[in-house]
Amino acid sequence: MTEYPRVVVNLEKIRDNVKFLTKKCYESQIDVVGVTKVFSGSLEMAKVLVEGGVKYLGDSRVKNLKKYKNLDVPKVMIRLPMRSQIKEVIKHVDISLNSEISTIALLNEEAGKQGKVHKIILMIELGDLREGVLPEDVECYMDQLNSMKNIKLEGIGVNLTCYGGIIPSFENLEKLEIISNLIEGKYNLKLNIISGGNSSSLDLLWNNNMPPKINNLRLGESLIFGRETAYGKDLEGCFHDSVKLEVEIIELKEKKSYPVGEIGVNAFGEKPVFIDRGKRKRAILAIGKQDVDHSNLETMDEKLIILGSSSDHLVVDVTDSKIKYKVGDIVGFKLNYGSLLQLTTSPYVKKTW
Ligand SMILES: *Cc1c(COP(=O)(O)O)cnc(C)c1O
């Protein structure tokens, strides 16, 4: 028996996307870190990214990177290390993104103990207000880094369009170039990596507007959905339908669309709002908020209306569809980044490659 709900992944389409996008990046002398966080550390997925041509694998969780130890590319930790995991980071991670000197000092100390030199990318804050050292503090950081024998500054990087929604531009990425020139000149060293962001930086590449010194991007969403994320545009030459969700109908009845009785709060303490459409045919599907936020789902059958969900139930209005749905039928959904991230994290959702 097939298990439901399940996320169906077309690895061939993702492999094609990875080949296409890494080639496009390499033509501009840009290496790609393939970011796997949206697949909860799946080894199958990581292999596809490496086969497709990424030069590094990146993830925010050490637990995931650990699984890739037999894949022959450097592992990049793309979230700042926690102080409570320094040992694990030195053991399983080749390059980590950093912005706190006290954490880097601990990495230095632990790397010494393990007889290693740990590489870091120093993150620079350029407007998005998530991680990063303020540009005016970079020199102070450099003075301190210089005395750390077991840390190698592999490069610098920026993250945009994640927290503040700031769109990468020639101007803000050029600041990264300027800072790299300053570091290389003043400290007489060569930075191997100038990492210009994530899938939201692809639009600059497409418009030949990427500052020339940017030689690295960390890509996740674009590899899977074939989409840049500054404006949400589908990239020509990529597949956009490499993943879908399938869920089973467990009840199908004609019911009123407006609840009967006094309306209080739902199971999540919210006062629900209803549209009275009269009597409608309603399907209950076996998936719920524990697995996914329904506002990030879209039905493949455009005539269906997602009404709402509770912990384990999703209610869908099927009245207008040409398809005569019945109990036991499977309903398909398109996914976005948010729903894919949640679904792959739920142990109750089967993943099919
Ligand atoms: C998630 C993440 C990425 C990848 O972002 P996408 O939008 O999926 O390409 C890159 N860098 C960092 C630091 C991240 O957290």
The ligand as a Gaussian input file, in Angstrom:
#p B3LYP/6-31G(d) Opt

LIG

0 1
 C       18.736000      29.299000       3.731000
 C       19.977000      29.994000       3.477000
 C       20.489000      30.041000       2.174000
 C       19.736000      29.483000       0.990000
 O       18.665000      30.329000       0.674000
 P       17.722000      30.029000      -0.585000
 O       16.784000      31.191000      -0.608000
 O       17.025000      28.747000      -0.295000
 O       18.576000      29.946000      -1.782000
 C       21.708000      30.665000       1.986000
 N       22.391000      31.208000       3.012000
 C       21.938000      31.184000       4.272000
 C       22.756000      31.805000       5.351000
 C       20.716000      30.588000       4.555000
 O       20.265000      30.569000       5.808000

